[in-house]
Amino acid sequence: MSLSVIIITKNEAARIASCLESVSFADEIIVLDSGSTDNTCDIARRLGALVHSSPDWPGFGPQKNRALALATGDWVLSIDADEQLSPELAAAIRAAIQAPQADAYRMARLSKFCGKPIWHSGWWPDYVLRLFRREAGRFTDAAVHESVQVVGQTATLPGHFLHDPYASLEIFIDKINRYSTEAALQAYHKGRRTTLLGPFGHAFWTFLRHYFFRRGFLDGWRGLVLAGMAATGSFYRYVKLFWLGRQSPS
């Protein structure tokens, strides 16, 4: 059984090497880049990846389906440039595709924030389905928060991804702004609307959920910051949805 790894990128020169080295056992590594202005593509080529470029950005789900269409392996592993496989997970993936017990596999993801793993705040274990038979799965067309839809049986692998999503607070804030815009547009086109009070209510509930119900307080000051940032993202998403509704013809 052969394995294709697919990665979508844009300006990931600082992290792509670690990601690619962790999946170097794969038979094929596909990198689909969407206009990097750094040397992401050069690093990927040097480490043996097959690099392709797309002229536009259709959203995360459609872009990952483009990368999936380029893969030729029996199995596909989707990984982001800010992720790495732990040695245990890499071994589990190799074993799974040689003697498969399911058509797709989910795995845990351990994320870091400001240099420390986050074990609460809704960040752990953060199971994601990333390994699947190529002919059995595809990504949803969601612009953000895409997922893999699979026909067949799923199982869980031991081990975890190592995820370091935010190199700086500025990157975190920029991501909140971009994701909230795409999420608001997606909700608007599905017919959803909100009132002026909606953003405040959603932000308040999001903070409570992350800091108290998901025990973010056990992550110290990082948990407080993460709860505040999650609430900010929720506020932005719904205030942008409210704004879109106000701009539409009455």
N, C-alpha and C positions, 0 to 999 in steps of 0.2 A: 504494500500500500504506500502511495506517495503522498507527501504533504506539501501544500502551498500555503505560504504565509502572505497575507495581504495587509498593507499599511497605507493609510492616506496621510499626506503631509502638507505642511506649508510652514516654511521658516522654522525647521526643527533641527538645525545644525548642532545645537548644544546637547541634544538628547538622542538623536537618531542612532548614533554609533552603539550606545549601550543597549538599545532596543534590538538592533540587528544582531549584535553579538550573542544575545540570549536566545535567538532562534536560528543560529547558524547551522543547526542540524537538519533544517528543513531541506527538501529537495528543490524548492523554488521559493524565492522571496519576491513579491510584487510590491513596488512602491508606486503609488499614483499621487503625483504632486500637483498642487493647484496654484502654481505661480510663485514659488519660493524666490526670494531675492537674496538669500544667503547661499551657502554651499551645501545645503541639504542633499541635493541630487548628486553632487560630486562625491560626498561621503558615502551615500548609499551605493553608488556604482562601484566605488573602491572596495566596498565590503561584499560585493557580489550580487547585489539586488538588481532586478530588472526594473528600470525606472521608466515610467510613462508620465505624460503631462496631460492635463485637461485644460481647455481654454476658459472654462467658466466654473462657477460654484453653484451646484443645484441643491445643496443641503447635504447633511451627513448621510442619511439613508441612501439617497440616489448615488452619491459619490462612492459609497462602499459597494453598492451593487455594480458600479462600473469597474471597480477593482476586482470584484468577484468574477465578473465576466472575462477578465484577463487570466484568471487562474486555470491551471490544467491538471492539478493534482487530484487524487481520489478524495482527499480530505482537505479542508480549508481551516486555517487558524487566523482569525482576525485579531490584530493587536494594534494599539495606538502607539504613536512615537514616544509618548511619555510613560510607557509601560515596559517592564522587563519580566521575563519568566524567572521564577525561582528555580534552582536546580531540581527540587522535588517535583515541581509542576512540569518542567521539561521532560523529566523521566517518565512521569505519568502520561504525558501526551504521546511519547514514543511508544509506550506499552499499549495505550488505548487503540492506536491506529493499526498496530500489528495484530492485535487480538480484540477487535471491537465487540463490546457488549451492548452498544446503543448506536443510534444514528447521529447523536449530538451530545455534547458535554458542556456543562456549566462549571465554572471555577470561581473561587473567591478572589477578591482583590483587596490588597492592603495598601492604603493610601497614606502618604506623608503630608504634613503641613508644617511649614517653618522648621523642617529638619527632623520632625518626630512623627512616628506612626500614630495614626488616630484609630483608637479601638472602640470609640463610641460615636455619638453625634450622627448615627445613621450611616457611618462610613465603613463599618466592618460588620459582617464579612463581605457585603456588597457582591453577591453572586451574579455573574454575567455569563451568558451562553456565547461562547466564542469559537468552539471547535465543532465542526459538523461535516458530514458527507457533502461534497460539492453539489451533487444532484438533488440533495434533500433540503437545502436551505437557501434563503435569500433574506435580505434586509427589508424592513418596512421602509416606506417612502417618507418617513417623518424627517423634517428638516433638522430637528434636534431630538435627543433622547430616542434614537433609533434602536431597534432590537432585531434579533434574528428570528425569523419564522421558520420552523422546521416541520417537515412531514416525517413522523417516525418517533421512536423512543428516545428520551433524554436521560442522562445520568450525571453524576457529579464526580469530578476528579479531585484527588488530594493535592495539596500544595496551593500556591496562590501567585497571582501577579504582584509585582512590586510597582506601585503607581506613585509618581511624583509630579502632580499636575501643575503646580504653580511655582515657577522659578522666582517670582516676585509678587508683591501685593498688586502692583500695576497690572500684571498679567491676569490676576484673579478678577480685578475690577473690570478690565476690558472684556473678559469672558462673560461676566455677568451681564454686561451691556449687550453684547452680541447675542447671547443665548436668549435673553429676555425679549429682544426684538423678534427673533425668529419664532419663539414660542407664542408671542402675542399675535403675529401674523398667521401662524398656523391655527390658533384658536379662532381668530376672526373669520378666516375662510371656512371654518367649520360651522359658522353661525353663532358662536358664543359672544356674549356681550357682558358688560359689568357696569355697576353704578359707580358714582364718585367715591362712595365709602368702601367699595370692594377692595381696592388695593390695600387700605389700612387694615381691614379685617383679615385678609389673606396673609399680610406680613406679620401681624400679631400671632396668628395661629401657627405660622411657620416657625417663628422663634420659639414658642412654647413647645412645639413638637420636637425640634432639634435639641434644645437645651435641657428640657425636663424629661419628656417622655422617652427620648432616645439617649438620655443620660449624658448629654454633652458637657455637663458640669464636671464630670469625671475626667475630662480632657484638659482641665485647668483653663488658663487664659485662652488657649487655642480653641477650646470648645465654645467659649463665649464669643470669640471673634467669628468662628464658623457659623454659629447660630445667627449672629447679626448679619453676616454676609448672605446667608440663605434667606433671611427675612427681606433684605434689600433686593435680592433677585426676584422674590415673589412680588414685592411692591412694584418694581420696575415693569415686570411682566403684565400686571393687571392695570397699571396706570397707562401703559402703552396700548393695551386693549381698549381701555376707556377712551383714549385719545383717538384711536382708529374709528371707534363708533361715532365720535363727535364729528369726524371729518367726512363721514359718508353722507350722501344726499338724504335729506329727510323725506 
